[in-house]
Amino acid sequence: MKYLSDIEIAQQAHLLPITKIAERLGIDPEDIEMYGKYKAKLPLTLRDEKKMAQSHLVLVTAITPTPAGEGKTTVSIGLNEGLNKIGKKSIVVLREPSLGPVFGIKGGAAGGGYSQVVPMEDINLHFTGDFSAIEKANNLLSALIDNNLQSKSQNLGIDARTVAWKRVMDMNDRSLRNIVIGLGGTANGVPRQDGFNITPASEVMAILCMSEDFEDLKRRLGNIFIGFTFDKKPIYARDLKAENAMAILLKDAIKPNLVQTLENNPALIHGGPFANIAQGTNTIIATKIGLSLADYVVTEAGFGADLGAEKFMDIKCVSGKLKPSIVVIVATIRALRHHGGARAEEYNTPDLDKVKKGIDNLMKHIENIKKFGIRPVVAINRFPADTENETQYVIKKCKEVGVSAIVAEEWAKGGEGMRNIAQVVVDEIANGHNDFKPLYEWKIPIIEKIEKIAMEIYGADGVDFSQKALNDLKTVTKLGLDHLPVCMAKTQKSLSDNEKAVGRPKDFRITVREFEYSVGAGFIIPILGDMMRMPGLPPVPASEGMFIDQDGKISGLS
């Protein structure tokens, strides 16, 4: 049987005008800003604190994934469809895709099969220009920094050796990780070492996602730490009077984007930080507007529960005063085979013994979510190679720890394949057993916060700090940042900081290599192991399989 590709399914979809989608949410079409027929920006005035308090926030996370991911976005969209199928007013709120993964290995982030947000090509490519605006705002600050270094009359005395700010672009390009700029004579600037991060890993992206409103956005932009002067004084973006100009470039990007699902249900897509090197969740603004417009909001946090979900709970929820009602953990049989020792070419080969060996990874993620006061639901995202024996084993093991596990068939059946999970989610929320609490209080010392995450969430025996990390901690104290939460930059391929340690690693310690300071975003970033903020392309990038014909029809995009 030949299955249609994601893009073929999306191109056959019947889309409603975005004005009709807005009307379903009770929004006057006059209040939206149109981006063609099927996309629109929403005003920040739609936020309603009273309605938010009555709505339910549903977080979708996952077990430690295989390189291709386990379909978290697909399940999130499908769960939203399922909730609407059983008569609930639900909206899905997602992150925007990055072009790096789109043309690299993971593909886009518009879902898959019959569980997608559309128009799929637009969402996965330039969309409404938010990423471009974030790049421009980031690189404007870079230009202002180098201009100040060059200036004689307005020079702030910045020591170029201490500049921590990097340029960004939304593409995997390893050659730009470390570069030298300002060569070619005095007219071309001050020579110094620099580099590029990928846009989703930028602090401007993080700031957009953490901001409550436009004034908060400007304040956070002004708080961006740049470096030190020669006399050791800290310099921030506000010292360069950069925050207003940067905010001007973000005046439209701060507004959430309204699109629709294949079943013509509303979807908000806004912001796009990675979860392995940033906080990995959509904007606080979009989440709150979603809660203002619907009774249920389904959102996701990137990669496994050790990354996106932990950051969602400890950073986003605490900062935004949000309270998740339930968490859904996406698991796949192929990922459990992987954690049981299967090689990539064996992921689709049935093997109950490997599933039994790999189940510890899922059990650890269930344990982790319970630490936040929430009993999760497990969605077993079905793939064609799954067997009944393997699936029933997972259901049985989840039941033993008091957790419901249900097969998710959103890829093949859309909302119809998610009715059962939707009902379980509603029932779990109605039971009122969950009472969210963060893992740690922000006021405890930075080292204690890191140790708590490493030992309780990752399962490490302890934490080691390099000499550079210890020196960076002195800067954290000097800048008065001890009270901020920590956003761990760690491989998504393992619960540990060693990407080859699959399953549920034991008897290990993690190493903090260095720190970065996202003062504007409001968190400190401990960098573990070999993590980098500019990925590279794989040996055979996805771009090689893409094609566009003379009529502009795209194929090979996923």
N, C-alpha and C positions, 0 to 999 in steps of 0.2 A: 504493500500500500504506500503510495506517494503522499507525503504530507506537504501542504503548502508552507512556504517559508513565512517568517514573521512579516516581512515587508509585503509579500503577496496578500496575506490576510488583511493587513492594514490598508493596502491600496484598494481592496474590494469593499471596505467598510462604507456604510451609509452614515455620513456625518451630518449632524444638525447644525444650523447656524449657531454661532456661539451666543448670540442674543437669546436664543431659546433655552440654552443651558443656563444662562444667567437668570432668566425668568423662573426656572425651576427652583432656584435658590432664593427667590424673592428679591432679586436685584433688578432695578430699573435699567433697561438697556442704555439709557442716557447716562448712567453712572459708570459705565465701563469704557475703557480705551481700546478700540479695535486694532488688532494686528492682522488684517485680512479677515476672511470669513469665519475662521475656526480657532482663533486665538485672541485673548484679550487680557489687559491689565486691570486689576481691581484696586479701588481706592482704599487707603488705610482706614478711612472713616467707617468701614463695615464692621470693625471690631466692636463687640458688645459684651462687656464684662459679665452682665447678668446671665446672658444666654450661655456663655462659656462655662459658667459654674454648673450648669445643668447638663452639659454634654459629656460624652465619654471618649477618652483618648485611648486608642488601641495601637500598641507598638508591635511591629513585626521585625524580628531579628532572626538569627540563624545559628547553626552549628558552625564549627570551623570549616570553611569552604574548600572545595577543589579550585584549581585556577580559573575555571569557567564560571564559578558561582553556582548557587543552588536554587536560584529562581525566587529570591526574596521579593523583588519588585513585582514579579508576575503573581506571586501569592498575595501581595498587598492589594494589587488591583483586583484580583479575583475575589478576595474577601470583601472588598467594597461592593463589587457586583452582587455577591451572595447576600450581603446585608440588605441591599436594595431589593433583591428578589424576595426576601421574607418580610418585606414591608417596612423596613427601617430607613430613615432619612440619613444617608451616609455619604461621606465625601472622602476621597483618598488624597493625601497631601504628600508629595514626593520631592526628591531632589532632581535638579536638572543634570543631564548627562554631560560628561567631559569628552572633548574630541580625542584626547589621548587614548582612552580605552576603546572608543568607537572605532578608531583606525588601528588599534593595537591587538589585544587578545580577548578582552571581556565583552566587547560589543557595547551597544548603547544601553540606555536605562529606561526604555519605554515599555518594558514588559515583554511578553512573548506569547505566541500562539493566539488563542482567543481571549487572552487577558492582557490587553494593551491599552495605553493611552495614545490618542491620535490628535493631530496628524503626526505620525511616527517619524517621517523623514525630517520635518521641521524641528521636532523636539530633540532629536538626536544630533542635529547639525547646529545651525546658528540660532534657532528658536526666536526669541524676542530681543536678542542682543545683550542679555544680562552679563554673560561671561566676557564679552568684548568690553563692556563698560567697566567691569571689575579690573580687567587688564589695564585699561587706560588710566583708571584712578591709581592703581598700584604703580604703574610706570611713570605717571606724572610725578609722584613723590620721588622716585628714583632720579628723574631729571632735575628736580628741585634740589636734591641732595648734592648732586655733582655740580650743579650750577653754583651752589653756595661754596663748595670747595674751591671753585675757580674764582669766585668773586673777591675783589679787594676791598670794596666799600661795605658790603653787607655780610662779610664772612663771620660765621659764628664760632670759628676756631675748632671745627669738627676734626677729630683725629681720624683720617681716612682708614687707618688700620683697624678701627673699632666699629666701622659701619656694619650693622647686622642686616640691613634691608637689602633684599634682592629683587631683581626684575622677574616678571612672570610671562609665560605664554601657555596657551591651552593645547599643548601637544607634547607627546613623549619625545624628548630630544636630549639624549644623554650627553651629547657634545657640548651642551650649554651649561652643564652643572657647575663647572669652574672655568672662568674666563678672565682675561685681563682687558681692561678698558682704558680709555684716555691716552692711547698711543698716538704718535704722529705729530708731536710738538705741542707747545703750550696753548695754542689756539683750540686744541681738541680736548682739553680737560686735564685733570690730574690722574696720572696713571695709578691704577690700583687693581687689586684682585676683586672680582665680583662673580656673579653667577645667576642662573635662572632657576626658579621653582616652577612647577606646573600650577596653573591658575587655581584649581580646587584646593591646593595646599597653601595658598596665600593667606596672609592675615586679613586682607581686605575682604576675601570671601568669608572668612570666619566672622569678621565684624558684621557684614551684611546679615549673616545668619543669626547672630546674637543680638542684634539691635531690636529695640522695642518700637521705635518710631524715628522720625527724621532727625529730631534734636539729639536723640541718643546715638544715632549713626554719626553725627558730626562730632559729638563728644568722644566717641570711641576712636574715630579717625585721628583726632587731635592727640590721643593718648598713645599712638604708635611710637614705640621706642626705636630710635635710629642708631644711636651710638653715644660715644663720649667726646667731650672736648679734650684738648691737650692738658687742661688742668682738672680732668676727671669729672666734669659736670655732665650729667645725663642730658641728652638732647632728644626731644620728641617732635612729632610732625607739627604740633601746634607752634613750636619755636620757629618753624619755617612758614608759618601762616598758611599751611597746606590744606587744612581740614575743609574749608568752605569750597575751594576749587575741586577737591576730590569728591565732595558731596554733590556738587553740581553735576559731575559726570555720572553719579549714581542716582539721580533724581527719579528716573524711570525704573531702574533696576531694583529699587527697594519695593516696588509694587508687585504683589504676587501675580502669577500667570494662571489664567483660567483656560482649561481645555476640557476634553471629554474622553470617556472610555469607549471601547468598541460597542458597548451597550447603551451609549449615550447618557451615561451618568457623569456628573461633574467631577473634575479633578483639578487640584491646584498643584503647580510645579514651580518650585522657587528655591534658589540657592543650590550649591552642589559641592560641599566639601567632602573629601575622601575621609574614610573612617580609620585608615591605618596611619595617616599622617596629619589628620585634622579631626574635627569633632564628628563628622560623618552623618549629620542630620540636616533636614531642610530648615528654613528660617523660622524663628519664633513667631514672626509676623504672620506667615502663611498658616502655621499651626493654629494660632489664635483666631485668625479670620475663619478658618475651617470650623473651629469649635463654635464660632458665632453664627454659622450658617447651617449647621447640621447637628443631629443628635449623636452621631457616631463619626469620629475622625480616625481613619486608618493611616498610619504613617510608618516609615521604616527607618532603621539605623543601619549603616553600612557594615558589611562583613559579619563576623561572628559576634555573639553576645559579650565576648571579652573585650571587644573594641567599640563598635557603634552603640550597642545597648548600654554599656557602662558609662560612656560619655553622655549619652542621652539622659540617663538618670542623674548622674552626678554633676553634670555641667548645665545642660539645656534646661532640665526640669527645675533645678534649684534656681538658676538665674531667671528663668521666665515664670517661676511660680506655677508650674504645670504639674499635674498629677495623673499619671497613666492609670487606667482602670484595669487593663489586662495586657499581657504580653504573649505573642504567638511566636514560637520558635520553629523556623523552617528547617526540616531535616530531609535528606534524600538518602535512599538506599545506596546510591553510587558513592556518596561522600562517606557513608559508614564503611563501605568496602575499602575505600581509600584509607581511612583511619585504621582499618584492620590489616593493612599491608598490601593492598592491591596496587599494582602499577597502573599508569594512565591507560594503557591499552587493555586493562582488565576491568575498568570501571563499569562497563556494561555487561560483564560476565557474571551471572548469578553465582553467589558463594555465601551461603549462610554462615559458615565458619568465620569468614572475614567480617561479616556484619556483627557477629557476636563479639569479635575482638575489638571492633570499632565503636561499639555502643557506649563505651566509657566516655567518649567525647561528648555525645549527646547528654549523658547523665551529668557531666560536669556543667554544661550550659544550663540545664534545668536547675541544678544546685545553685548556680550563680544568680539566676533570676529570683529564686526564692529568698536570697540574701537581701533583696530590695523589698521584701514584704509582699511579693506577688507570686501566686501559683500560676505558672504558664500553661498554655495549650500548645501541643505539638502538631504542626501540619506536615504530614509526610508527602512531600511534593512528588507526585507519581511520574516515573519515566517508563518507557516501553519495556525495558529489560528487567523491571522489578518483578519479583516472584511473590506469590501469596505467602510462602513460608517465611521469607525475609520480612515482609510487611507485618505479618501477625506477630513475629518475634519482637519487633520494635513496639508495637501496640501493647504487648504483654509486659515488656520491661518498663514502659512508661506508667502503666497501671500500677505496677509494684511500688512506684514512688508517688502515687496519688495524682498522676497527671493524665489527662485525656490526650490521646493521639488519634488523629483522624486523617484519612487519605485525602489529599487535595488534588482535584482534577481540573483546575482552572485553565491549564494550558490547552487541553482538548475540548473542554465543555464550557469555559467561561464561568459566569455566575451560577449556572445550574450545577456545575461541579463543585461549588463551594457552599451550597445551602447548609449542609450538615455542620461544617465548621462555623459558619456564621451563627447558627442557632446555639452551638456550644459556647461561643464567645459571648453572646447575649445572655445566656443562662448563667455563665460564670460571673459576669458583671452584676447581674441581678442578685446573685447569692450574697454579694457584699463581703466576701472573705478577704479580699485584698486591701491592704493598707500600705501604700507606697512610702518608703523611707529611703533616703540616699545612703550609700555605703559609708560615707565619712562626712564630717563637718569641715567646712572650708577653713575654719580657724585653726585647725591643728597644723603642726609644722609640715613643710613640704616633704621631708623625708618620710614622715609617718604616713602621709597620703599615698606616696609611691609604694611604700611597703605594704600598706593595706590592700591596694589593688593587686600588687604582684603576688602576695601570699594568699589572699582570699579569692581573687578572681582567676588568676593564672595558675595558682597552685604551687608557686615557687617556694623554696626554703628560705630565701632571703634575697637581698639586693646588694650588688656591688657598684661602686661609683669610680669612674676613671678620675685621674687627677684633674683633667679639664672640667669634668662635671662638678667636682668639688670646688674648683675655682669659680665656675658659673654660679654655684649656689651662694657664694659670697656676693656676687652681683645681684642675685635675687633679693638677698637681705638688704643690700645697699639701696636698692630701688624701692624697698618697702613692699615687695610683692608676695610675701609669705602667706598672705590670706587668700590667695587665688587658688582655684582648683587646678588639677593637673590633667593634661590631655596627652596621654601616652602615645608616642609614635613607635609602633611595633609591627612586625610582620603579621599579616593576616592569615598566614599559612599554618600557624601553630599557636597553641595556648601559651607557649614559651616565646623567648626571643630568638630561638633557633628554628628556622623554617622547616627543617627536616625532621623535627620531633613531632610526629603526628600522634593521633589518639589523645590520651590524657597523660602527658609527660609527668614523671615523678623524679624526685631527687635532683632538682636543678635550681640554679640561681640565675637571676637576670642581671644584666649589666647596663647601667645608664652611661652612655658614651659622652653626652653633652646635653646642654639645655638650650632652648630658644625661648624668647620672651614675647608672647603675644599679649602685650599689655592692653592694647585697644580691644581685642577680642575678649579679654578678661580671663586668660588662663596661661599657665606655664607648660611648656612642652618638653618633657624628658624624652630624649631620643635613645632608643634601645638598639643594640647590635648595629647592623649595617644599614639601617633604614635611611633612605634618601627621599628628598622632596621633589625630585625630578626623575620620573621613571624613564625607562628605555623601551623601544619597540622590540617585539619578539623576532626570532629569525624569519618567520613568515607572517608578517603583519596582516590583519584583516583587510587592509586597504587593497591588497593584491587581488582579492576576490570581488571587488566592487566594480560596477559598470553603470554608465549613464548613456542613454541613447540620444539621438538627435532631437527627440521631442521632450527631453528632460526627465524621462522616466528612469528611476534608480532601481538597481537590483544589487543583491549581495550585502545590503545593509542590515544589521541585526541589532 
